[in-house]
Amino acid sequence: MSIEDCDDRALAFRCGDDWLYGVLSMPGRMPTQGVLIVVGGPQYRAGSHRQFTLLARSLAANGIAAMRFDYRGMGDSEGALRDFETITSDLRAAIDAFTKAVPGMRELVLWGLCDAASAIAIYAPSDARVSGVVMLNPWVRTDDGLARATLKHYYRGRLLERDFWRKLLSGRFDLAGSLASMAKLARSAFSPGKPDAGAGSLSSPLPQRILAGMQAFRGRVLVITSGADLTAREFCDVAAAMPAWKSLLEAPRVTRRQIDKADHTFSRRMWRDQVADWTCAWVRGE
């Protein structure tokens, strides 16, 4: 079955008093595996450069049902706009609709990029129907984490670029402004953090809350990161610095992949296709 031959079907389902809308991509025969693609950030179900649409069709072409949808306040769906930390009801409603539309489904995987990866990591242990999670460039943003990642990965890289030195020597580079920015980042990076309110607490830092979700979830996990993305670099730095994260990511149930030159949304076709291939193979257990 080719990607052009998959069967796309519109879905409408309720979440509280609001109607939500999505698209189900079905293989030629009734599948036993399905992937719910969760949208991250202020965008709708197609994704940046149609990434989610193409991923869903690629999954369907490989015998895996795929559903993508707009949560409340986004795209065609009704309701007030909300962020990734307040879409628990949307996720549950979408899973209800997905499992009803694909009654033969025995394995359900949640797939998310950026803050959608964070949302599904926190949600997954609360729903026994979820058997696996795919997280791309997870959002673990904190002020000090961003500062450290920027100093380490952005400014260090800039010092190795010819364009930086050309601008500096020609007087077109704002050296004073850049040094002030670096000093501000350094103060944030090395300032004492807030006391930990407990890993599962809503007032605890985001990295700890995501970690708590992944520790409580007992299914399989696939983590895909971009080598040229600051969000991914911040996640990798946090994971390397926290023994609990390191232990989790080294567990047999966790698979890690990275595309060294990819940007945040895997915008080039070869990057997008690699993500789709890894996802399909991992879902099938290959």
Buried (B, 14 or more C-beta within 10 A) or exposed (E): BEBEEBEEEEBEBEBEEBBBBBBBBBBEEEBEBBBBBBBBBEBBBBBBBEBBBBBBBBBBBBBBBBBBBBBBBBBBBBBEEBEBEBBEBBBBBBBBBBBEBBEEBEBBBBBBBBBBBBBBBBBBBEBEBBBBBBBBBBBBBBBBBBBBBBBBBEBEEEEEEEEBEEBEEEEEBEEEEBEEEBEEBBEBBEEEEEEEEEBBEEEBBBBBBBBBBBBBBEBBBBBBBBBBBBBBBBBBBBBEEBEBBEEBBEEEEBBEBEBEEBBBBBEBEEBBBBBBEBBBEBBEEE
